[in-house]
Amino acid sequence: MENQRLPLPPFTLETAKQKVQLAEDAWNTKDPEKVALAYTIDTEWRNRTEFINGREAVKAFLTRKWKKEHHYKLKKELWGFRENRMAVQFQYEWQDDSGQWFRSYGNELWEFDPNGYMQKRFASINDMKIEEKGRIL
């Protein structure tokens, strides 16, 4: 059995905000190994139109993602929560290989197991081209 990943559900406003900040901090490391540790071994994801199952698949996905998305910077915000579920809105900025900057906006639905690991993550994301001078993150 894996260790607990604090904070644990059921969440309060304080612990839900803490969980969101921990996720933001982890993703901003751009370290697939570190980020993947927050998810159950059999985690289920939908990221845009891609379906990802399992922690190892998450690592592979994140490795591909951050090879493509240079200078990645993410900001997450709690939208709502109850018991072991959360809704989060986010935006991140990144630059592609051609030098074009993007801001990506989205919403995520999260579900956690009793030990505080995310077992489900469903993300809807839209990209917008921006100029470098228009960056806000």
C-alpha atoms as an extended CHARMM CRD file, in Angstrom:
* protein
*
       137  EXT
         1         1  MET       CA              0.0000000000        0.0000000000        0.0000000000  PROA      1               0.0000000000
         2         2  GLU       CA              1.2730000000        3.4600000000       -0.8840000000  PROA      2               0.0000000000
         3         3  ASN       CA              1.8150000000        6.1810000000        1.6740000000  PROA      3               0.0000000000
         4         4  GLN       CA             -0.7630000000        8.8670000000        2.1240000000  PROA      4               0.0000000000
         5         5  ARG       CA             -0.4520000000       12.0120000000        0.0290000000  PROA      5               0.0000000000
         6         6  LEU       CA             -1.6380000000       14.8820000000        2.2020000000  PROA      6               0.0000000000
         7         7  PRO       CA             -4.0050000000       16.5950000000        2.3560000000  PROA      7               0.0000000000
         8         8  LEU       CA             -6.5900000000       13.8280000000        2.3300000000  PROA      8               0.0000000000
         9         9  PRO       CA            -10.2610000000       13.8720000000        1.4000000000  PROA      9               0.0000000000
        10        10  PRO       CA            -12.8200000000       14.8360000000        2.4360000000  PROA      10              0.0000000000
        11        11  PHE       CA            -11.4950000000       18.3140000000        1.6960000000  PROA      11              0.0000000000
        12        12  THR       CA            -12.1560000000       21.5940000000        3.4610000000  PROA      12              0.0000000000
        13        13  LEU       CA            -11.7380000000       24.9260000000        1.6980000000  PROA      13              0.0000000000
        14        14  GLU       CA             -8.2580000000       25.2280000000        3.1900000000  PROA      14              0.0000000000
        15        15  THR       CA             -7.1140000000       21.7040000000        2.2590000000  PROA      15              0.0000000000
        16        16  ALA       CA             -8.6370000000       21.9180000000       -1.2300000000  PROA      16              0.0000000000
        17        17  LYS       CA             -6.7020000000       25.1350000000       -1.9130000000  PROA      17              0.0000000000
        18        18  GLN       CA             -3.5770000000       23.4720000000       -0.5400000000  PROA      18              0.0000000000
        19        19  LYS       CA             -4.0260000000       20.4740000000       -2.8780000000  PROA      19              0.0000000000
        20        20  VAL       CA             -4.4120000000       22.7930000000       -5.8840000000  PROA      20              0.0000000000
        21        21  GLN       CA             -1.2620000000       24.7340000000       -4.9450000000  PROA      21              0.0000000000
        22        22  LEU       CA              0.7040000000       21.5090000000       -4.5270000000  PROA      22              0.0000000000
        23        23  ALA       CA             -0.3990000000       20.4240000000       -8.0070000000  PROA      23              0.0000000000
        24        24  GLU       CA              0.5540000000       23.7970000000       -9.5160000000  PROA      24              0.0000000000
        25        25  ASP       CA              3.9680000000       23.6950000000       -7.8590000000  PROA      25              0.0000000000
        26        26  ALA       CA              4.6270000000       20.1410000000       -9.0420000000  PROA      26              0.0000000000
        27        27  TRP       CA              3.5850000000       20.8000000000      -12.6500000000  PROA      27              0.0000000000
        28        28  ASN       CA              5.7830000000       23.9100000000      -12.7730000000  PROA      28              0.0000000000
        29        29  THR       CA              8.8270000000       21.7360000000      -12.0600000000  PROA      29              0.0000000000
        30        30  LYS       CA              8.2370000000       20.1100000000      -15.4670000000  PROA      30              0.0000000000
        31        31  ASP       CA              9.4870000000       16.8490000000      -13.9270000000  PROA      31              0.0000000000
        32        32  PRO       CA              7.3050000000       13.9640000000      -15.1970000000  PROA      32              0.0000000000
        33        33  GLU       CA              8.5990000000       11.5970000000      -12.4870000000  PROA      33              0.0000000000
        34        34  LYS       CA              7.6960000000       14.0050000000       -9.6720000000  PROA      34              0.0000000000
        35        35  VAL       CA              4.3250000000       14.9820000000      -11.1270000000  PROA      35              0.0000000000
        36        36  ALA       CA              3.2750000000       11.3720000000      -11.7850000000  PROA      36              0.0000000000
        37        37  LEU       CA              3.7520000000       10.4630000000       -8.1070000000  PROA      37              0.0000000000
        38        38  ALA       CA              0.5900000000       12.4180000000       -7.2570000000  PROA      38              0.0000000000
        39        39  TYR       CA             -1.5620000000        9.9760000000       -9.2630000000  PROA      39              0.0000000000
        40        40  THR       CA             -2.7390000000        6.4490000000       -8.5330000000  PROA      40              0.0000000000
        41        41  ILE       CA             -0.9890000000        3.5870000000      -10.3310000000  PROA      41              0.0000000000
        42        42  ASP       CA             -4.1740000000        3.0610000000      -12.3900000000  PROA      42              0.0000000000
        43        43  THR       CA             -5.1120000000        6.7300000000      -12.8070000000  PROA      43              0.0000000000
        44        44  GLU       CA             -7.5420000000        7.6490000000      -15.5910000000  PROA      44              0.0000000000
        45        45  TRP       CA             -7.0650000000       10.8490000000      -17.5990000000  PROA      45              0.0000000000
        46        46  ARG       CA             -8.6500000000       12.6600000000      -20.4600000000  PROA      46              0.0000000000
        47        47  ASN       CA             -6.3950000000       15.4640000000      -21.6360000000  PROA      47              0.0000000000
        48        48  ARG       CA             -7.9630000000       17.2970000000      -24.5670000000  PROA      48              0.0000000000
        49        49  THR       CA             -8.8340000000       14.3600000000      -26.8730000000  PROA      49              0.0000000000
        50        50  GLU       CA             -6.2210000000       11.9660000000      -25.4890000000  PROA      50              0.0000000000
        51        51  PHE       CA             -7.1370000000        9.2050000000      -23.0440000000  PROA      51              0.0000000000
        52        52  ILE       CA             -4.3280000000        8.1780000000      -20.6920000000  PROA      52              0.0000000000
        53        53  ASN       CA             -4.4430000000        5.2370000000      -18.2930000000  PROA      53              0.0000000000
        54        54  GLY       CA             -1.8930000000        4.5190000000      -15.5820000000  PROA      54              0.0000000000
        55        55  ARG       CA              0.9750000000        6.3420000000      -13.9290000000  PROA      55              0.0000000000
        56        56  GLU       CA              3.5350000000        5.1310000000      -16.4890000000  PROA      56              0.0000000000
        57        57  ALA       CA              1.4120000000        6.5010000000      -19.3310000000  PROA      57              0.0000000000
        58        58  VAL       CA              1.1670000000        9.8120000000      -17.4450000000  PROA      58              0.0000000000
        59        59  LYS       CA              4.9790000000        9.9990000000      -17.3030000000  PROA      59              0.0000000000
        60        60  ALA       CA              5.2380000000        9.3380000000      -21.0330000000  PROA      60              0.0000000000
        61        61  PHE       CA              2.5630000000       11.9390000000      -21.7960000000  PROA      61              0.0000000000
        62        62  LEU       CA              4.2150000000       14.6130000000      -19.6400000000  PROA      62              0.0000000000
        63        63  THR       CA              7.6320000000       13.8860000000      -21.1500000000  PROA      63              0.0000000000
        64        64  ARG       CA              6.1800000000       14.4680000000      -24.6500000000  PROA      64              0.0000000000
        65        65  LYS       CA              4.2880000000       17.5500000000      -23.4710000000  PROA      65              0.0000000000
        66        66  TRP       CA              7.2650000000       19.3440000000      -21.9970000000  PROA      66              0.0000000000
        67        67  LYS       CA              9.5180000000       18.5480000000      -24.9520000000  PROA      67              0.0000000000
        68        68  LYS       CA              7.0290000000       20.4790000000      -27.0790000000  PROA      68              0.0000000000
        69        69  GLU       CA              5.9680000000       23.2380000000      -24.6570000000  PROA      69              0.0000000000
        70        70  HSD       CA              9.0410000000       25.3670000000      -23.8780000000  PROA      70              0.0000000000
        71        71  HSD       CA              9.1590000000       27.9560000000      -21.0440000000  PROA      71              0.0000000000
        72        72  TYR       CA              6.0110000000       26.3740000000      -19.5620000000  PROA      72              0.0000000000
        73        73  LYS       CA              4.4530000000       28.3330000000      -16.6750000000  PROA      73              0.0000000000
        74        74  LEU       CA              1.1520000000       27.2950000000      -15.0560000000  PROA      74              0.0000000000
        75        75  LYS       CA             -1.3610000000       28.9200000000      -12.6950000000  PROA      75              0.0000000000
        76        76  LYS       CA             -4.2410000000       26.8810000000      -11.1810000000  PROA      76              0.0000000000
        77        77  GLU       CA             -7.2530000000       28.0920000000       -9.1920000000  PROA      77              0.0000000000
        78        78  LEU       CA             -9.8020000000       26.1170000000       -7.1940000000  PROA      78              0.0000000000
        79        79  TRP       CA            -13.2580000000       26.4830000000       -8.7300000000  PROA      79              0.0000000000
        80        80  GLY       CA            -15.2040000000       24.1800000000       -6.4010000000  PROA      80              0.0000000000
        81        81  PHE       CA            -14.9630000000       21.0200000000       -4.3020000000  PROA      81              0.0000000000
        82        82  ARG       CA            -16.8810000000       18.4300000000       -2.3090000000  PROA      82              0.0000000000
        83        83  GLU       CA            -15.7340000000       15.3480000000       -0.4340000000  PROA      83              0.0000000000
        84        84  ASN       CA            -13.0620000000       13.7920000000       -2.7050000000  PROA      84              0.0000000000
        85        85  ARG       CA            -13.6650000000       15.8320000000       -5.8680000000  PROA      85              0.0000000000
        86        86  MET       CA            -12.4940000000       19.2040000000       -7.1570000000  PROA      86              0.0000000000
        87        87  ALA       CA            -13.0430000000       21.4840000000      -10.1150000000  PROA      87              0.0000000000
        88        88  VAL       CA            -10.0450000000       23.5970000000      -11.0940000000  PROA      88              0.0000000000
        89        89  GLN       CA             -9.5470000000       26.2880000000      -13.6960000000  PROA      89              0.0000000000
        90        90  PHE       CA             -6.0990000000       27.0000000000      -15.0410000000  PROA      90              0.0000000000
        91        91  GLN       CA             -4.0220000000       28.8390000000      -17.5800000000  PROA      91              0.0000000000
        92        92  TYR       CA             -0.5060000000       28.2790000000      -18.7480000000  PROA      92              0.0000000000
        93        93  GLU       CA              1.8660000000       29.8920000000      -21.1810000000  PROA      93              0.0000000000
        94        94  TRP       CA              4.4080000000       28.1900000000      -23.3970000000  PROA      94              0.0000000000
        95        95  GLN       CA              6.4300000000       28.6100000000      -26.5490000000  PROA      95              0.0000000000
        96        96  ASP       CA              6.6440000000       26.1510000000      -29.4440000000  PROA      96              0.0000000000
        97        97  ASP       CA              9.7060000000       25.1960000000      -31.5000000000  PROA      97              0.0000000000
        98        98  SER       CA              9.0240000000       28.0050000000      -34.0020000000  PROA      98              0.0000000000
        99        99  GLY       CA              9.0770000000       30.6440000000      -31.2370000000  PROA      99              0.0000000000
       100       100  GLN       CA              5.3010000000       31.2210000000      -31.1810000000  PROA      100             0.0000000000
       101       101  TRP       CA              3.8850000000       31.8890000000      -27.7030000000  PROA      101             0.0000000000
       102       102  PHE       CA              0.5670000000       30.4400000000      -26.5300000000  PROA      102             0.0000000000
       103       103  ARG       CA             -1.6990000000       30.8210000000      -23.5520000000  PROA      103             0.0000000000
       104       104  SER       CA             -3.7220000000       27.6910000000      -22.8350000000  PROA      104             0.0000000000
       105       105  TYR       CA             -6.9100000000       27.9300000000      -20.7820000000  PROA      105             0.0000000000
       106       106  GLY       CA             -8.8250000000       25.0790000000      -19.2990000000  PROA      106             0.0000000000
       107       107  ASN       CA            -10.8310000000       23.3290000000      -16.6560000000  PROA      107             0.0000000000
       108       108  GLU       CA            -10.0850000000       20.0990000000      -14.8490000000  PROA      108             0.0000000000
       109       109  LEU       CA            -12.2270000000       17.7250000000      -12.8570000000  PROA      109             0.0000000000
       110       110  TRP       CA            -10.3090000000       15.7550000000      -10.2360000000  PROA      110             0.0000000000
       111       111  GLU       CA            -11.2280000000       12.7480000000       -8.1090000000  PROA      111             0.0000000000
       112       112  PHE       CA             -9.0170000000       11.4740000000       -5.2770000000  PROA      112             0.0000000000
       113       113  ASP       CA             -8.6920000000        8.1080000000       -3.5870000000  PROA      113             0.0000000000
       114       114  PRO       CA             -8.8150000000        7.8610000000        0.2520000000  PROA      114             0.0000000000
       115       115  ASN       CA             -5.0030000000        8.1690000000        0.4560000000  PROA      115             0.0000000000
       116       116  GLY       CA             -4.9690000000       11.5340000000       -1.3520000000  PROA      116             0.0000000000
       117       117  TYR       CA             -3.7850000000       10.3110000000       -4.7720000000  PROA      117             0.0000000000
       118       118  MET       CA             -5.6010000000       11.5940000000       -7.8410000000  PROA      118             0.0000000000
       119       119  GLN       CA             -7.3910000000        8.6950000000       -9.4800000000  PROA      119             0.0000000000
       120       120  LYS       CA             -9.1960000000       10.6600000000      -12.1980000000  PROA      120             0.0000000000
       121       121  ARG       CA             -8.2770000000       13.8110000000      -14.1050000000  PROA      121             0.0000000000
       122       122  PHE       CA            -10.4170000000       15.1220000000      -16.9410000000  PROA      122             0.0000000000
       123       123  ALA       CA             -9.0920000000       18.2610000000      -18.6590000000  PROA      123             0.0000000000
       124       124  SER       CA            -10.6180000000       20.4690000000      -21.3440000000  PROA      124             0.0000000000
       125       125  ILE       CA             -8.0790000000       22.8980000000      -22.8200000000  PROA      125             0.0000000000
       126       126  ASN       CA             -8.0520000000       25.6450000000      -25.4660000000  PROA      126             0.0000000000
       127       127  ASP       CA             -4.9520000000       27.3410000000      -26.8920000000  PROA      127             0.0000000000
       128       128  MET       CA             -4.6420000000       30.9790000000      -27.9240000000  PROA      128             0.0000000000
       129       129  LYS       CA             -1.6830000000       32.4580000000      -29.7950000000  PROA      129             0.0000000000
       130       130  ILE       CA             -0.1830000000       35.4300000000      -27.9920000000  PROA      130             0.0000000000
       131       131  GLU       CA              2.7100000000       37.7780000000      -28.5520000000  PROA      131             0.0000000000
       132       132  GLU       CA              5.6290000000       37.6110000000      -26.1470000000  PROA      132             0.0000000000
       133       133  LYS       CA              4.8080000000       41.1320000000      -24.9000000000  PROA      133             0.0000000000
       134       134  GLY       CA              1.3160000000       39.8840000000      -24.0160000000  PROA      134             0.0000000000
       135       135  ARG       CA              2.5340000000       37.2690000000      -21.5510000000  PROA      135             0.0000000000
       136       136  ILE       CA              1.0880000000       37.5440000000      -18.0410000000  PROA      136             0.0000000000
       137       137  LEU       CA              2.6090000000       34.5320000000      -16.2630000000  PROA      137             0.0000000000
